[in-house]
Structures are given as structure tokens and as C-alpha cells.
């Protein structure tokens, strides 16, 4: 994104870039066929369940003025509009936790004012949304989104972890409430007796943890050893929503001698009930708000505008990180302008506004990356097998695959040609063929080119950038309004389990979280980190520096989290995160070396290769062991919600230095990382490779992981 503060220039650039690919945004989605339903279903549940829960929270906090009907309508309407005329279709809109917090604060303020009260609460929030929309218009026109380029990894990952903490907090608070008597309930009912409240709470724990564990397990179904590849792929794609249905069914097992209210289920008025549509005419009451409160609405509007500017922009940024290799332009300025119109619309309708949400937005991109990999893989596998049946040479095989690959790409002139993956495939395959005495013009077979393995290892990371999945999930969210009688059958404890699932699902790939885990790793076991794909800072930054940087982030995170507990001022925690921009530029360089900051807070995620122990199973099973089927892919390739990918590299190209071809074909068990050997105190049998080198510079450096500060200083 070009950094410009010239009025309207950013919006013009965004519109120009997105209009060039608008048609392909739709045709690309339809060409995916039924496979588009997998990411659609996945992100629909990730959007709908939190929104329903937030509606429950608002219903309790606003004495029934706002309910799940309003939050669902807002999410659906804003999602549909954004997916049609929005700039970045990967961005998911929804009612977020900060919005719920802000509306709770505003309701508590309004009901204490005699001139407002609960009756004019929505009319007053309408004026708040009018002011908020005006501020968002101003920010978009003046190019304020250009500042997003200055948000480094430390800000984005801290904000992502903060959202995960808020999701987990909501899950824990919900489970605690299962043991208590809800507000505005008849305490004389049998279900609220101490014994039955305890039974309800314990059953809620079973349902919540049951959903959490089975949902996490189903996401890894492709790595299961049981069942066919297609079955495992189906469970991995649709397992999470299936688990919601399964545990909802389990909740109906104890029916004979249990009070009707156990377990507790969702409560929200039906959209056709008398009290569910009073807010739709709130615009008629806006002129009844006293002028003083209309002017005073500017204060909370400023807070919400700052909140939406940051939340919306960061959600969009996390959904289109460079690691995803997106080929279509961004649209920060125009999307912020559109958000202003959506906020104005929601305020006039008396419903809470929606904005870009985390972690749903990066989860959406991740699921579409899985889809694009499936489509590319199926096409190239079919092409390779067809060429091999015709006794094609290695050169012809590669040419056919290259042609098929380019046919799958978006034919837009401004997009850069994607040459990732296939060039490596050609070089590594030719190297293998030469080592076996074959030539590029000789017929190729499975001994030279293993179709399944080579394609899975070396396909480039790409995303199916389209609008269809976004609009479909938004329509499904809207359908939940009509399906409210059915949704009320879902236990609230299942929602708390899903909240915990989303919090945990967003952690992998967050370097901040991985550094926290590293701090709790025993010194004698830290070398295990190097046996997996790891961030470059593990090898290039002294452990003491890693500790200090992580402690700084942790303290800052706890301060931001603590602010969310402070009335009114709690919604200003985005200002603390925005403050990280000058802190990163002017404060941190005084305490950390520039090279160390570059590795710890890199703009792009770089991973050093793992010691290929994870390929040992192939050696034990033998060279003839079968590989993954069409549906059994990406379990290890896409495991990170922020867009950083753990990719199991082919042993042919794990080294960046030139090594004899015979070495590259050896069993993975005879290869050792020099850093692993150093930490274990044994000599390394390998002198080359990326293990002992900084991936940024290629300069050989001894390992400093787990060493004392004094020894690390001498080696750095």
C-alpha cells in the first residue's frame, strides 16, 4: 500500500486497483465449485457463534433493549454489503467484543440520565454512530490508513493475543455463570436450587470441554491414521460445525428426571415477537434527544472511531499478510470509508455496528489458502500423471505442469507472475534425476518424480481470493435470524467451548506466544525447538534478549488487558496498541540492538528449516510407502492463523548450500542440525545447510540458544 496523506488519493488508488479484479472476484469463487462450501461453513460458524453470544451478553447488559437478533442482523447486513461493494473480500465483518463493551458502558450511562433513560438509549447511540461515521469519513479521506504500514509484528501479534485473551475470558466467565442464578429469573424454580445449579455447572463443563477437545482434534483429522483420505478431509473441513451439532445432541440425553432448564440454552426473542423490532424505528426518536446529549455524543464517538479505525485496519492487515502471497491489491482507505457508511446505517436502524473482526478474518484467509492448495494440487497431479502415462520426458512433464499451473492463475495484467514453487520443483527434480544417471529428455517415472510428494512439498502458498465465500457466510448468518427457534436449542455451554476453541486456534504462528512458551521450556530441552520449523530469532538473538523483549510485551499486554476492566476508559485500549508505533521506533532501539529488533519484530515471518526428523516415518515405512491422497493435504502446511506456514520441505532442497546429490537423497535420520549437535554436546556430521546460518545474512553464527548471558555476549 502506498503511503499517502493527500486527500482522497488513497481511496482513488484502492478503487482503481479493486475494480480491475472485481469480475474475477466473483468468477473465481464460482469456478471453485462445491469446494467453496468448506471455507464458507468454517467461517460461518466462526462468525455466527460469537455474534450470538455477544447478543446474549448485550441482552443481559442492556435489560433486553438489544438482543442476538440485532447483532445477527448487523453482522449479516454489513457482511453482505461489504462482500458486494467492499474492497477486500477476505475481511470478515461482525459485531465484536469491544463494541459490546462500549454499548454496555453507554447504556449504563444513559439509564442514569433522566433526560435519556433506556427509552432514548438507542436514539442517543444513533447520534453516536452519526458522529463516528463522520470521523471515519475524515480518517479515510485524509489517508490515515497509511499509518498501518508502520505497525510492525509486535503490535499486530500483541493485539491478536489480546483478542484471544478476551475470547478466553468470555469462555471462563460464561462457565462460571453456569453455576449461578441468571439475572431476571424466578429463583423459586427447581433448576435454581443449589444442587441443580451445581449439576448444571458440571454438565456445562462436560459440554464445553467436550466441544473444545473434539473441535481441536477434528481440525487435525488429515493426520489421522484411520479412515480414508476423503473421510479425513471431510472431517477436517466440516468437523468443527459437526461437533457443535454433536454436543448439542448430547445435551438432550438427560431428559427424564432433570428440570427443563438444565442445561441452560440460548435465550433471545424471535424476530417476529413484539419486542424484537422496536429498534428499527429509532430514527423517529433521534430528534427527541436533548441537544446537550447530541453534542456530548461526540465523546464516545471519538472512542469508537479510534477503536474501529484500528480494529478494522489491523483485521484487514492480518487477513492479507505477505506470507499469504496475495496477488490482488489492498483496500484500506476505501474499506474504512465504507465502514463509515455501514456504521451510519446501523446507528439509524438502532443496531450495534459491525467492523472487521479478529481472528475470523485471518481464519478466512487461511481456509481459502487451503482451498487454493487443493485446487492447484488436484490440477497438477492430474497433469503429471497424464504426462507420465504418455512416457513424457522430465522437460515435457515440467512444461505441461507449468502450463497447467499458469492456467489456474488469475489473468490480470497488473498482477505479478507467480513463479514460486514450480521453479524449485524443476531444479530439485533435475538434480535427483542427474544423480540417478537420468537426463531431462529421458522418460520419467515415479523413481525420478514422485507426484504426490513433490507437489505437496513444493507448491507455492496462494489464496483463493474471491467474494463468494464471504457473501455466503453473511447470508447464512442472516438466515440465523429466521432460525432463532432452532438456535435456542444450543446450550450456552457449547458457545463457551467454541469461544475457547477460537482463542486457542488463533495462537499457533504468533511469535509472541511462541516466545512465552520458550521461556517456560527447560534449558536442557530448548534444543527441541530447533528440531521443528522455527523463527529466525531463535538462532540469531541471545536468549537473554529474547527474555527481555518477551517480558516487555507481556507487561504491555497485561496493561492493555487491565484497561478493558476499567469502566468507559476500557475501550481506549487500542490507543495503547497504537502507542506501540512510536515506542517501537524511538524507545525500544535504546534497549535492544537493531539487528536483534529486526529479527524479533520482523515485518515478514521468516522460518529456519527444521531438522527433518518429521520425515523419519518415510524411512521406517520404506520408499514404497503410499503418500497422501487428494483430500489428505495441508495438515502440516497450514497450521498458523496469522498466515505463517509450517511447510514440510523436501529433503532435496532443505539446504541452501550446494551439496552432492547423493547426500540430498539420504535418509533424513542421518542428517543433524549443527545447533542440535552443539546443544547436545556431540559433533555434527553435517557442515553445510541452513542450520548454522542466519537466514537473513547467510553468515555462520554459533548457537546461543540456552547459553548464559556471558557466554552469549562473547559469541555475538
N, C-alpha and C positions, 0 to 999 in steps of 0.2 A: 504494500500500500504506500502510495506517495504521500509524504508528509507535507501538507499544505494547509495554511490557515487563511487562504484567500476565500472570501465568502462565496459559497455555492460551488466552488471548483471541485471539492471532494464529492459532492452529490452528483455533479455532472459526470465526473470520471466513473463513479460507481454505476450510474445508469447506462453509460456508453458501453462499459465492459459487460454488464449482465444482459443487456438487450441482445448482444451478439450471440449469446448462447441460450437465450430464453426458449427457443423452439426445441433445441436439443435437450434441455432440462426435462421436457415432457416426453419426447420420443424415446430418450434413453431409458426412462422409467418403464414405459410400456414394453420396450424390447426385452426387458429382463424377465417378462412373463410372470408366472406364478411365484418365482423365487423372490419377488419383491415383498411377498407376504411375510417372510421370515423377519426381516428388519422392521417391517411395519408393526407386526404383532409385538415384537420385543419392545419397541419404543412406545407403543400404545399403553402397555401395562406400566412401563416406567413413568409415563406421563399421568395416566388416569388415577392410579392408586394414590400417589402423593396428593393430587389435587382433591380427591375425595376426602382424604384425611385432613387436609387443610380446611376444607369446608366444614368438617366436623368440629375442628378447633375454632373456626370463626363462629359457628353456631353457638358454641358454649361461651365464647368471649364477648359476643355482641347480643346476647339474650335472644337469639333466634332471628335477628334482623338480616344477617347473611348466613347462607347455608351452602351445602355442597352443590345445590342446583346452580347458584350464582357462580361458584368457582369453575364448575364444569362448562357452563355457557361461555364464560370469559375465555377459558383455555381453548375451547373449540372454535369460537368465532375468530379470535385473534390468530389461532393456528391456521385456519382456512384462508383468511385474508393474507397472512404472511406467505403462505406456501404458493399463493397465486401471484401476488404482486410484490412480494418481498424480494430482497436482493440475494441473500444467502439462504438457499433452501435447506442446508444442513442444520441450521439453527432451529431449535425447538423452543416454542413459547409456552408459557404456563404460569399459573399463579404460584409464586414462590414463597418460601418461608419468611423472608424479610418483609414482603407485602402483608402477610398475615400479622406479623409483629407490629407493623406500622398502623394497620387498621385497628388492631386491638388498642394501641395507645390512643388513637384518635377517638375511638368510641368511649373509652374511659374518660377522656377529656370532655367530650360532647355531652355525655349524660349528666355531668356535674354542673353544666351551664344551664341556667333557667331559660335563656333565650334560644337554646338549641334543643337539648334533650334527645332522647332516642328517636323522636319523630322527625327531627330535621337533621339527623346524623348523615343519612345518605345524600341529602341535598347539600350539606356542607362539604362532604367528601367530593361531590360533583365539582364544587368550586376549587377544591384542592387539585383535582385532576385537570381542570382548565389551566390553572397556574403551572402545573407540572408539564402539561403539553407545550405551553408557551416556552418554558425553559429548555425543553428538549428540542424544539424547533430552533431556538437560538444556538444551542450547542452544535446541532447538525449543520446549520448554515455556516457557522464560523469555523468549521473543521476541527472541532475539539477531539474528534476520534483519532486524529493524527498522533495524539499523545500515547495511544495504545501501543505504538511501536516501541516506546520506552519502557514498557512493562516487561521485565525480564522474568526468568523462570522462578525466581524467589517470590515474586508477587503472585504469579498465577498459581503456583503449587501451594502457597500458603492459603490462598483463597479457596482452592479446591479442597484442601484438608479441613478448612473451617466449615465449609458446607457439609462435608462428610460428618463432622462432629455434630452439627445441628441436626442432621438426619438421625444419627445415633442417639442424640439427646431426646429427640421426639419419640424414638422407639422405646427408650428406657422409661421416660415419663408416662407413655401410654401403658406400659406393662405395670407400672406402679399404680396407676389409676384403676387397673382391673381389680385391685384388692380393696378399693374404696367405694363409697357410695357416690354415684354421679350427681351433679347439680340438678336441681329442679325435678327430683324423683321422689316418689312416695316411699318413705323409709319403712313403712309398715309391711311392705311386700316381703314374701318369704325369701326371695332371691337376695335381699339385702341383710339377712341375718348373718351374724359373724361367721358361722360355719359355712354357709353357702357362698359368702364373699371370698372366703379362703379357697373354697373349691373352684370358684370361677377364676381366681387368680392363678391357681396351679394349672388349671386346664388351659388358660391363656398362655402360660409359659410353654406348655407342650406344643400348642399350635404355632406359636411364634418361632420357637427354636426348630420345630419340625419343618416349617416352611423355609427358614434360613438355611439349614443344613442341606435339605434336598435341592433347593434352588442353586446353591453354590456347587453342589455335586453334579447337577444336570448340565451346568454350563461347561463342564469338563467331560461331557459324555463321549466326545470323539476319541478320547484317550482310553476309554474302557476296553477291556479285552474280550468282553462278552457281547454277543449280538452282531448283526451285520452292520456294515458301514453306513447303509442308508438309514437303519433304525437309530444308530448312534447320532447320525447327523440330524435326524428329525428331533430327537430328544434335546440335543444341544441348541437347536434353533427355537423350539417351542416348549422346552422343559419348564421354564420359569412360569409362564401363564398356566401350564398344566398343573404345576404344583399348587398354585392358588386355588384351582378348582378341586384338586385332591384334598387339600386340608380344609377347604370349606365343606366338602362332603364328610370328612372325618368329624367335623364339629357337630354333625347331626346324629352321630352314633348314640350318645346317651340321651334318650328321649323319654323313657318310660317314667322314671321316678325323679326327674330333675325339673326344677322350676323353669318356666318358659323363658325367662331372661338369661339363662346360662347356656352357652357363653353369650356375652354381650355382642350385639351386632350393630351394623351401621344404622344411624338414625338421621333421616333427612326428609323433609316434606316432599311429596310428589309434585312434579311441575304443574299439575292441574289443580292442586289444592288451593284454597282461598288465600293463604298467607304466602304463597310461593312467588306470586307475580306482582306484589305491591310495589316493588322497587323499580319496575320497568317504566313507571310514570313519574320518576323522581324529578325529571326536568321541570315539571309543573310547579314543584315546591322550591326550586332554587332561588326564585325571587323573594321567597319568604324569609330567607336567611338575612339577618341584620348586616348592614354594610360593614360594621366593625369586624365581624367574623369573616366576611368575604375578603377583606384586606388581610386579616390575620391568617387566612388560609395559605398565604404565600410562604409562611414559615415552614409548615410541614411539607409544602410542595417543593421547597428547596431541598429538603432532606430526601424526598422520594426521587427528585430529578437526579441528584447526585448518585443515589442508590441505583437507579435504572441505567444511568449512563455507564456506570462501572460494571454492574452485573450483566447487562446486555452485551457490552463490548467484550468483556472477558469470556463470557459464554461463547460468543462468536469466535473469539481468538482460539479457544481451546478446541472448538469444533473444526478448525481449519489450520492446524499446526503444520509446519513444514515437513514433519515426519510422515504425514499422510500423503505427501506428493500430489496435492490437489493441482489441477490444471486450469481451473476456472478462477476468475478474479474475485477478490473480496468485495464487500459492500457495507463497510462500517457506517459511513456517513448517511447513505440513503436509508439503511435499516433503522438508524436512530431517528431519522425524520419520520419514517413510517410508524415507529413506536410512539412518537408524539401523537399522531392521529389516532392510533389504537387506544392510547391512554385517555384521550378526549372522548372517544366513543364510549369506552367503558364507564367513565365518570358520568356521562349524560344518561346512561342506562341504569346507573345505580349498582354496578357490579365491580368487584375489585379488578384492577388492570392486570394484564399478563405481560411478561417480559422474557427475555432469553434465560433459560434455566440450566443449572449445573446440578448433577452430572449428566442430565439427559442429552444435552447437545453433543458432547464428545462421545457418549454411548451410541448416539445415532450414527455419527461418522464411523465409528469402529465397526458397527454392524454392517454398514454399507461397504466398508473395506473388505469384510469377509465375503459379502455378496460379489464384489468385483473380482476377487480372487477365484471364487468358484466359477464364474463365467469365463474368465481367462483360462483357467486350468482345463476346464472341460473342452474348450475350443482347441487348445494347443495339444492336449493329449490325443484328441481325435485326429488332428492333423498329423502328428508324429506317427501314430500307429498306421495311418493310411499310407504314409510315405514308406515306412519300413516294410509293409506288405508288398510294396512295389519295388523292393530292393533298391531304394534310393541311396545315394551316397550321403556322406555326412554333410557335404556342402549343400546338396539339394535339400536334405532334411532341414537344415538350418534356414535355408532360403524360404521353404514352404512355411515354417513356423513363424519366421519374421513377417511374411506376407499376411498370415492369419492374425498375427498379433496387431499389425497396423490396421487391419480391417475392423478390429474391436475398439479402436481409438476414436475419439471424437474428431470429426473432420472440420475443425475450425482453424482458420489461418493463423490467428494470433496466438494459439496455444503452442507451446514448445513441444517438439517431438520427444516422446518418451523412449529412451534407449536403455533404460535401466534393466538389468536382469538378463536380457537375451544376449547382450554382448559378453557378459560373464559366462553365460551358458556356452557360447561358441568357443571362447578361449579355453575353458576348463575341459570341455569335451574333446577339443582338438589335442590338448595336452595329454589326456588319457589315451586317446587313440594312437598318438605318436609313441607313447611309452609301450604300447602293446604291439608295435610294428605295423599299425594300420595307417592309411593315408586318407586325406579328406575326400578323395574321389572314389574310395573303396566302398562297397555296400556296408551299411551299418546295421548292427543288431543290438540286442539288449546288453551284450557284454561291453559294448562301447558306449551306448547311450541308454541309460535306464530311464524310461519315460516318466514313471511315477515319481521317482526320487529327484531327478534333475529339475523337473518343473516345479515341484513343491518347494525345493530349496531355493531356487533362483528367480522365481517370478518377482517382478518389481511390486512394491506396495502401491496400490492405487485404490481409488474410491469411486464407487458408482454414484457420481454426482447427478442427482435428478430431484424432481419435486413431487413425484408420485407418492413415495412413502410418507412424506410429511403431511400431505393433504389427506391421505387415507387414515393416518393415525388421528388427525384432528377431527375427521368425520366420525370415527369410532368413539372418540371422547364425547362428541356431541350426542351420539346415539345413547351414551350412558344416561343422559337426562331422561330420555323416554324409558330406559331400562332401570330406573331407580327402584321400582318394586323388587326387581331381581337382585340388584346390587345390595339391597338391605339385608340379604341373606348371608352376606360375607361377614364373618366375625371380625371385630375390631382388632383382635389379637393377630390375625393374619396380616392386617395392614402394618402392625408394628414389626412383624417379622420381615415384611418386604422393605420397610424403611431401613432396617439393619442390613439387609442384603444390598441395597443400593449404596449404603455407606461403605461397606466392605468392598463392593465391586469397583468403587472409584479409587481405591488405594493403590493397587499394583501399577507400577510405572511412575508413581510420584516419588521423585528423588528425595524429597524431604522425609517422606515416610520411610523410605529405604535406609536413609541415614540414621533415623531414630532406631530402627531395628539393628543397625550396625553397632550402635552404642551399647546395646544390650547383649551383643554377641560376645561370648567368652573369648579372651585374647588367643587362647590355644585353638579356637575354631574359626578365626576370622579368615583363614586361608580358604575356607569353604566358599566364601563369596566369590573368589576368583575362579571357582570351578563352574560357575554359571555366567551367563552374559551379564556384564556389569558396566556401570557408568565409568567413564574415564577417570573421574576424580579418585576412585578407589586406588588407582595405581600412581597417580601423579601428584596427589595432595597429601601432606603429612597427616597422620591420624589425629594429632593434637589440633590441627587447623580444622579438620572435619568436625571434631567435637565442639570447638568454639563456635563455628558457624551454625551448627545444628542447635546449640543451646540458645544462640541469639534468635533464630527462627522460632524455637519453641516458646521462649518468653514472649515474643511478639504475638504469636498465635494465641497464647493464653490471655494476653491483654485484649485482643480483638474479641475472643470468645467471652471474656468477662463483660465487655461492653454490651453484649446482647442481653445481658441480665439487668441492665440499667434502664429504668423507665424513660421513655421518649428519646433520650440520647443514645439508646441502644441501637437504633437504626443507622447511626453515623459510623458504624464500624468500617464501611467502605472507605471513609476518609483516611482511616488508619492504614489501610492497604494502599491507597493512592500515595500516602506519605512515603511509602517504600521507594518510590522513584527517586526523590532527592536523597533519601537515606542510602540507597544503593550507589548513587553517583558520587556523593560527596562524603558520606560518613564511613561506609564500610572500607573504602580504599585506605583509610588511615590505620586500620587494624589488620587488614589482610593483604597479602601480596597480590599484585594484579594478575599474575599467572594463575594463582590459586582461585581467585574470584572468577576468572574466565572459565575454569573447569567446574567449579561448584555452582555457578549461575549462568551456564552457557545458554545462549538463545536457542540453540538446537540441541537435541538429545543425541549424544554420541555414545555408542557402546563398544567396549573392547570385547573381542570374541572370547567365548568360554573355552575351557579345556573340554574337548569333545567326548567327555565321559558319557554324555547322554546318547551317544551313538553305539554304546557298548552292546546294547541288545542285538544290534545287527550282527556283530561279531559272534555272539553266542548262538544266534539262530542260524547263522550261515549265510553265505551270499545269496542263496536261493530263496531266502525268506520273502514272502509277499509284502508289498507295501500298501499304503493307504488307498482305499477306494475313492470314488468321486466325492462321496459325502464325508469322508474322513480326512479333513484338512483343517489347517488353521488353528488347531488346538494349542500348538506351541507358537504359531506365527503371530497371532493377535491376542495378546493377553493383557494389554495395558490400555486403560480407559483414556489416558491423556494423549494417546497416539504414539507412544514409544513402543516399538515392536521387538519382542524376543523372537529372533529368527534362527532356526537351526541351520547353520551353514553347512554346505557340502564340505567334506574333508579335503576336497581338491583345492579349495580356494581359501582355507582358513588362514593361510599365511600370506602376508603382504610381500614377503621377500621371495626371491626366486629359489625354489627348492627342486631337487630332482623329482621327476615324475614318479619314480618308483616309491619315493618317500610319501608322496601325497596319497598313494593308494594303500598305504599300510593300515593295519588295524588301528582304530582310534585308541586302543588301550596302551599302545606303545608310545604315544605322544604325551608329553608333560609340559606344563607351563613352567618356565623358569621361576616365576614368582611362587608357584605352588611348591616347587622343589626347594626354593630358598627358605620358605616358611617352615617346611618340614625338616630342613636340615640335611637334605640329600642332594647329590649332584644332579643337574638337569641333563637328560640325554639329548636335548634339542637346543641348538644355539640360535636358530632363526625364529621367525614368526613375530606376531604382534604382541605376544605375551610380555616381553620386557621392554616394550617401546611405548612411548606416549603416542596415542593415536593422532594427536594434533600435529606433532612435530616429527615423529619418527625417531627422535633422539633416544638412545638407550639410557634407561634410568633404573637403578636398583629399586627393589620393592621397599616401601616404607610402611606397608600396612602392618599394624600391630607392634611396631617398634616404639621404643621410648622416645620422648621429645628430643633428648640429647643426641641419640643416635640418628634420628631423622634429620636433624639440623646438619649433621655432618655429611649426609648423603645428598642433601638438596642444595 
